[in-house]
Amino acid sequence: MPIQVTYRRTSRLSMRIVKNGDVHVSAPIGMPKAEVKRFIEEHRDWIAKARKSTYERQVKRAEFYSQLPLRTQAQADDALRRLKALIEPMVERHSKEMGVKPSVVYYKSMISRWGMCNVKDKSICFSAYVLLLPEWCVEHVVVHELCHLLEPSHNARFHALMDKYFPRWKEARKER
């Protein structure tokens, strides 16, 4: 797998493994290539372990998401029916409690996030894959997105709102 070296304004060498297993090295501008190569060679064992760990995480992630088949229209329709039955009562209950009302709630098969909130138009989207989570974790996602209607960023006020409306939110984040 390739190793990509980028020279930038930094004071030290650093390295990370990206999702596909490639190695990205950041080096200070002007650092000799020989020094960068030596750094990479000195960390060959770390690179091998990190690539293995990244690969195992990706396999585990793929196995998790494959538990919800969405390949056919019938499967997608079934997932949508189940999502609405699960999420809509939660949105209704927590919206009343929190004094907010999303303009629209919709669903997508997103794997990069469980939900998202557009604070400008007050729309909320939930991933179809929340169906793979325990119900109480789904409720955490619902409250999280509704809290964004009150506070757009993840600042102290947002966390205080989460503490108020879903005190187990930290536990739920660890569960997922």
Backbone as numpy.savetxt, mean C-alpha at the origin, in Angstrom:
# Nx Ny Nz CAx CAy CAz Cx Cy Cz
20.81 -10.13 -12.55 19.98 -8.96 -12.55 20.86 -7.72 -12.55
20.40 -6.68 -13.23 21.24 -5.50 -13.40 21.46 -4.71 -12.10
22.57 -4.00 -12.14 22.90 -3.07 -11.06 22.95 -1.69 -11.70
22.14 -0.79 -11.18 22.07 0.58 -11.72 22.75 1.52 -10.75
23.72 2.27 -11.25 24.43 3.24 -10.41 23.99 4.64 -10.84
23.59 5.43 -9.85 23.20 6.82 -10.11 24.07 7.73 -9.26
24.65 8.73 -9.91 25.45 9.71 -9.19 24.56 10.90 -8.85
24.58 11.27 -7.57 23.72 12.37 -7.13 24.37 13.11 -5.97
23.72 14.19 -5.56 24.23 14.98 -4.44 23.92 14.24 -3.15
24.84 13.44 -2.72 24.70 12.70 -1.47 26.09 12.61 -0.86
26.15 12.34 0.42 27.45 12.31 1.08 28.01 10.89 1.20
27.18 9.89 0.88 27.66 8.51 1.06 27.04 7.59 0.01
27.64 6.43 -0.09 27.11 5.39 -0.97 25.92 4.71 -0.30
24.91 4.36 -1.09 23.80 3.59 -0.54 23.29 2.65 -1.62
22.59 1.63 -1.17 22.13 0.60 -2.09 20.78 0.10 -1.64
19.92 -0.24 -2.63 18.63 -0.85 -2.31 18.25 -1.80 -3.42
17.38 -2.72 -3.07 16.85 -3.69 -4.02 15.42 -3.25 -4.35
15.11 -3.12 -5.64 13.76 -2.74 -6.04 12.93 -4.00 -6.28
11.62 -3.82 -6.49 10.69 -4.95 -6.55 11.08 -6.05 -7.52
11.65 -5.69 -8.66 12.00 -6.72 -9.64 13.34 -7.39 -9.35
13.99 -6.99 -8.26 15.25 -7.61 -7.86 16.49 -6.87 -8.32
16.31 -5.81 -9.10 17.46 -5.02 -9.53 18.06 -4.29 -8.34
19.36 -3.99 -8.45 20.07 -3.26 -7.41 20.24 -1.82 -7.88
19.84 -0.87 -7.03 20.04 0.54 -7.32 21.04 1.10 -6.31
22.14 1.63 -6.85 23.19 2.20 -6.02 23.21 3.71 -6.24
23.23 4.46 -5.16 23.38 5.91 -5.23 24.77 6.25 -4.73
25.50 7.05 -5.54 26.88 7.41 -5.20 27.03 8.91 -5.28
27.91 9.46 -4.44 28.16 10.91 -4.51 28.76 11.29 -5.88
28.37 12.43 -6.38 28.92 12.92 -7.64 30.43 13.02 -7.51
31.13 12.52 -8.50 32.59 12.58 -8.51 33.29 11.39 -7.88
32.55 10.49 -7.26 33.18 9.31 -6.66 33.71 8.41 -7.77
34.94 7.93 -7.63 35.51 7.06 -8.67 34.71 5.76 -8.84
34.59 5.32 -10.10 33.86 4.08 -10.40 34.46 2.89 -9.67
35.77 2.87 -9.50 36.43 1.75 -8.82 35.94 1.63 -7.38
35.73 2.77 -6.74 35.25 2.76 -5.36 33.81 2.24 -5.28
33.00 2.62 -6.27 31.61 2.14 -6.33 31.61 0.63 -6.56
32.43 0.15 -7.48 32.52 -1.29 -7.76 32.96 -2.06 -6.52
33.93 -1.52 -5.79 34.42 -2.17 -4.57 33.28 -2.25 -3.54
32.50 -1.18 -3.42 31.36 -1.16 -2.50 30.37 -2.26 -2.87
30.08 -2.39 -4.15 29.14 -3.43 -4.60 29.69 -4.82 -4.30
30.97 -5.04 -4.60 31.60 -6.35 -4.35 31.58 -6.70 -2.86
31.84 -5.72 -2.02 31.85 -5.95 -0.56 30.47 -6.34 -0.04
29.44 -6.01 -0.80 28.07 -6.27 -0.35 27.38 -7.36 -1.15
28.13 -8.21 -1.83 27.55 -9.28 -2.64 26.65 -10.20 -1.82
27.08 -10.57 -0.62 26.25 -11.44 0.23 24.94 -10.76 0.60
25.03 -9.48 0.97 23.82 -8.72 1.31 22.89 -8.65 0.11
23.44 -8.40 -1.08 22.64 -8.33 -2.30 21.90 -9.64 -2.53
22.61 -10.76 -2.40 21.99 -12.07 -2.63 20.85 -12.31 -1.64
21.08 -12.02 -0.36 20.04 -12.21 0.66 18.85 -11.28 0.41
19.13 -10.03 0.08 18.06 -9.06 -0.14 17.24 -9.43 -1.37
17.91 -9.89 -2.44 17.18 -10.32 -3.64 16.29 -11.52 -3.33
16.81 -12.45 -2.55 16.03 -13.63 -2.18 14.81 -13.21 -1.37
15.01 -12.33 -0.41 13.92 -11.84 0.43 12.88 -11.10 -0.40
13.33 -10.28 -1.33 12.42 -9.53 -2.21 11.60 -10.50 -3.06
12.27 -11.51 -3.60 11.57 -12.50 -4.43 10.51 -13.24 -3.61
10.88 -13.67 -2.40 9.94 -14.39 -1.54 8.74 -13.52 -1.18
8.98 -12.22 -0.94 7.89 -11.29 -0.65 6.95 -11.15 -1.85
7.55 -11.07 -3.04 6.74 -10.94 -4.26 5.90 -12.20 -4.49
6.47 -13.38 -4.26 5.72 -14.63 -4.42 4.57 -14.68 -3.42
4.86 -14.34 -2.18 3.82 -14.34 -1.14 2.71 -13.36 -1.49
3.07 -12.21 -1.99 2.09 -11.19 -2.40 1.22 -11.70 -3.54
1.85 -12.31 -4.54 1.10 -12.85 -5.68 0.15 -13.95 -5.23
0.60 -14.80 -4.32 -0.26 -15.87 -3.79 -1.46 -15.27 -3.06
-1.22 -14.22 -2.29 -2.31 -13.58 -1.55 -3.37 -13.05 -2.51
-2.94 -12.24 -3.49 -3.90 -11.63 -4.40 -4.58 -12.64 -5.32
-3.93 -13.75 -5.59 -4.54 -14.76 -6.47 -5.71 -15.48 -5.80
-5.87 -15.28 -4.49 -6.99 -15.90 -3.78 -8.34 -15.33 -4.20
-8.32 -14.16 -4.81 -9.57 -13.54 -5.28 -9.54 -13.50 -6.81
-10.13 -14.49 -7.44 -10.10 -14.49 -8.90 -11.03 -13.41 -9.47
-10.47 -12.63 -10.39 -11.24 -11.56 -11.03 -11.06 -11.61 -12.55
-10.80 -12.80 -13.07 -10.50 -12.94 -14.50 -11.72 -12.89 -15.40
-12.86 -13.35 -14.92 -14.06 -13.36 -15.76 -15.03 -12.28 -15.30
-15.97 -11.95 -16.14 -16.98 -10.95 -15.78 -17.84 -11.46 -14.62
-18.13 -12.77 -14.62 -18.93 -13.35 -13.54 -18.20 -13.21 -12.20
-16.89 -13.45 -12.20 -16.10 -13.31 -10.97 -16.07 -11.86 -10.50
-15.91 -10.92 -11.44 -15.88 -9.50 -11.09 -17.24 -9.04 -10.56
-18.31 -9.52 -11.18 -19.66 -9.17 -10.73 -19.92 -9.70 -9.32
-19.49 -10.93 -9.06 -19.67 -11.52 -7.74 -18.88 -10.73 -6.69
-17.65 -10.35 -7.04 -16.83 -9.58 -6.10 -17.48 -8.23 -5.81
-18.02 -7.58 -6.85 -18.67 -6.29 -6.66 -19.90 -6.40 -5.76
-20.68 -7.45 -5.95 -21.86 -7.68 -5.11 -21.44 -7.86 -3.65
-20.41 -8.67 -3.42 -19.92 -8.91 -2.06 -19.32 -7.64 -1.45
-18.59 -6.87 -2.25 -18.01 -5.61 -1.76 -19.08 -4.65 -1.28
-20.09 -4.47 -2.11 -21.17 -3.55 -1.75 -21.87 -4.00 -0.47
-22.12 -5.29 -0.36 -22.81 -5.82 0.83 -21.96 -5.62 2.08
-20.65 -5.68 1.93 -19.74 -5.55 3.07 -19.49 -4.08 3.42
-19.16 -3.27 2.41 -18.67 -1.92 2.65 -19.76 -0.88 2.82
-20.82 -0.97 2.05 -21.83 0.10 2.11 -22.45 0.30 3.50
-22.78 -0.77 4.23 -23.29 -0.52 5.60 -22.24 0.13 6.51
-20.97 -0.23 6.32 -19.91 0.39 7.13 -19.79 1.88 6.80
-19.81 2.20 5.52 -19.71 3.61 5.10 -20.88 4.40 5.67
-22.06 3.85 5.57 -23.25 4.54 6.06 -23.16 4.79 7.57
-22.81 3.74 8.32 -22.74 3.86 9.78 -21.66 4.86 10.21
-20.46 4.72 9.67 -19.36 5.60 10.09 -19.52 7.02 9.55
-20.12 7.17 8.38 -20.37 8.52 7.84 -21.24 9.32 8.79
-22.30 8.68 9.28 -23.20 9.35 10.23 -22.45 9.72 11.50
-21.70 8.76 12.03 -20.96 8.98 13.27 -19.95 10.11 13.13
-19.31 10.20 11.96 -18.24 11.16 11.75 -18.73 12.49 11.17
-19.96 12.52 10.72 -20.50 13.75 10.14 -19.94 14.08 8.76
-19.66 13.05 7.99 -19.16 13.24 6.63 -20.03 12.43 5.67
-19.95 12.78 4.38 -20.69 12.02 3.39 -19.91 12.01 2.09
-19.41 10.84 1.68 -18.73 10.78 0.39 -19.72 11.04 -0.74
-19.26 11.69 -1.80 -20.14 11.97 -2.94 -20.44 10.69 -3.70
-19.47 9.80 -3.77 -19.64 8.52 -4.45 -18.64 7.52 -3.86
-19.06 6.27 -3.82 -18.19 5.18 -3.40 -18.11 4.23 -4.58
-16.88 3.92 -5.01 -16.73 2.99 -6.11 -15.62 2.00 -5.82
-15.45 1.03 -6.69 -14.56 -0.10 -6.44 -13.70 -0.37 -7.67
-12.44 -0.75 -7.41 -11.49 -1.12 -8.46 -10.68 -2.32 -7.96
-10.03 -2.99 -8.87 -9.17 -4.10 -8.45 -7.72 -3.60 -8.31
-7.50 -2.75 -7.32 -6.17 -2.16 -7.06 -5.37 -3.08 -6.15
-4.09 -3.27 -6.49 -3.25 -4.05 -5.58 -2.22 -3.17 -4.87
-2.15 -1.91 -5.25 -1.17 -1.02 -4.63 -1.70 -0.35 -3.36
-3.02 -0.36 -3.19 -3.60 0.26 -1.99 -4.98 -0.34 -1.73
-5.41 -0.26 -0.48 -6.71 -0.82 -0.09 -7.84 0.15 -0.42
-7.55 1.42 -0.37 -8.56 2.42 -0.66 -7.91 3.74 -0.98
-8.72 4.66 -1.51 -8.21 6.01 -1.75 -9.37 6.99 -1.70
-9.03 8.20 -1.31 -10.03 9.24 -1.16 -9.60 10.45 -1.98
-10.50 10.94 -2.81 -10.25 12.19 -3.53 -10.96 13.28 -2.73
-10.17 14.07 -2.01 -10.78 15.08 -1.13 -11.43 16.21 -1.90
-11.01 16.43 -3.13 -11.61 17.52 -3.92 -13.05 17.21 -4.28
-13.30 16.00 -4.78 -14.69 15.66 -5.16 -15.37 14.76 -4.13
-14.66 14.47 -3.03 -15.19 13.68 -1.92 -15.60 12.26 -2.33
-14.90 11.71 -3.32 -15.18 10.33 -3.73 -14.22 9.40 -3.02
-14.69 8.18 -2.78 -13.87 7.17 -2.12 -13.91 5.91 -2.97
-12.74 5.32 -3.14 -12.61 4.09 -3.91 -12.01 3.01 -3.00
-12.54 1.80 -3.11 -12.02 0.67 -2.35 -11.54 -0.40 -3.31
-10.47 -1.05 -2.94 -9.95 -2.15 -3.73 -10.82 -3.38 -3.55
-11.04 -4.09 -4.63 -11.80 -5.34 -4.55 -11.10 -6.32 -3.62
-9.78 -6.18 -3.50 -9.01 -7.13 -2.70 -9.21 -6.97 -1.20
-9.95 -5.95 -0.75 -10.26 -5.88 0.68 -11.10 -7.09 1.08
-11.71 -7.75 0.10 -12.47 -8.98 0.40 -11.59 -10.06 0.99
-10.28 -9.94 0.82 -9.34 -10.93 1.36 -8.96 -10.64 2.81
-9.38 -9.50 3.31 -9.03 -9.10 4.67 -10.11 -9.52 5.66
-9.72 -9.67 6.94 -10.75 -9.87 7.96 -11.68 -8.66 7.99
-12.93 -8.88 8.35 -13.94 -7.81 8.30 -13.54 -6.59 9.12
-12.95 -6.80 10.29 -12.58 -5.66 11.13 -11.47 -4.84 10.49
-10.64 -5.45 9.65 -9.60 -4.70 8.92 -10.22 -3.91 7.77
-11.26 -4.47 7.16 -11.99 -3.73 6.12 -12.60 -2.48 6.74
-13.15 -2.63 7.94 -13.74 -1.48 8.63 -12.67 -0.41 8.89
-11.46 -0.84 9.20 -10.37 0.10 9.38 -10.13 0.90 8.10
-10.14 0.22 6.95 -9.93 0.89 5.67 -11.05 1.91 5.41
-12.27 1.52 5.71 -13.42 2.41 5.52 -13.26 3.67 6.38
-12.96 3.49 7.66 -12.80 4.64 8.55 -11.61 5.49 8.11
-10.54 4.86 7.70 -9.35 5.58 7.24 -9.72 6.53 6.08
-10.42 5.99 5.09 -10.78 6.81 3.93 -11.78 7.90 4.31
-12.72 7.60 5.18 -13.67 8.62 5.64 -12.95 9.72 6.43
-11.95 9.37 7.20 -11.18 10.37 7.95 -10.51 11.36 7.00
-10.17 10.90 5.80 -9.55 11.82 4.84 -10.52 12.91 4.38
-11.82 12.68 4.53 -12.78 13.74 4.22 -12.72 14.85 5.27
-12.20 14.53 6.44 -12.02 15.51 7.52 -10.61 16.07 7.55
-9.64 15.24 7.18 -8.22 15.64 7.20 -7.50 14.95 6.05
-7.11 15.70 5.02 -6.52 15.09 3.82 -5.17 14.39 4.03
-4.35 14.89 4.94 -3.01 14.30 5.10 -2.96 13.33 6.27
-1.83 12.66 6.40 -1.63 11.71 7.50 -0.87 12.40 8.64
-1.40 13.48 9.12 -0.74 14.24 10.18 -1.29 13.84 11.56
-0.91 14.58 12.57 -1.34 14.26 13.94 -2.86 14.34 14.08
-3.48 15.32 13.42 -4.95 15.43 13.49 -5.61 14.19 12.88
-5.08 13.74 11.77 -5.62 12.53 11.14 -5.53 11.33 12.09
-4.36 11.16 12.70 -4.18 10.04 13.63 -5.08 10.16 14.85
-5.33 11.39 15.29 -6.26 11.60 16.42 -7.68 11.20 16.00
-8.05 11.53 14.77 -9.37 11.11 14.26 -9.47 9.59 14.19
-8.41 8.96 13.74 -8.41 7.49 13.69 -8.52 6.91 15.10
-7.80 7.50 16.04 -7.89 7.05 17.44 -9.33 7.17 17.95
-9.99 8.23 17.57 -11.36 8.47 18.04 -12.36 7.51 17.39
-12.27 7.35 16.07 -13.30 6.59 15.35 -12.98 5.11 15.13
-11.70 4.74 15.24 -11.35 3.32 15.11 -10.08 3.07 15.92
-10.23 2.96 17.25 -9.06 2.86 18.14 -8.10 1.70 17.83
-8.59 0.68 17.19 -7.72 -0.48 16.88 -6.98 -0.32 15.55
-6.88 0.88 15.03 -6.31 1.07 13.70 -4.86 0.62 13.59
-4.07 0.81 14.62 -2.66 0.38 14.56 -2.57 -1.14 14.50
-3.42 -1.80 15.24 -3.48 -3.27 15.22 -3.92 -3.76 13.85
-4.88 -3.08 13.25 -5.38 -3.47 11.91 -4.30 -3.32 10.86
-3.50 -2.28 10.97 -2.41 -2.08 9.98 -1.42 -3.23 10.03
-1.15 -3.75 11.22 -0.21 -4.87 11.36 -0.79 -6.16 10.80
-2.10 -6.30 10.89 -2.79 -7.50 10.46 -2.73 -7.69 8.95
-2.79 -6.59 8.20 -2.89 -6.69 6.75 -1.60 -7.02 6.11
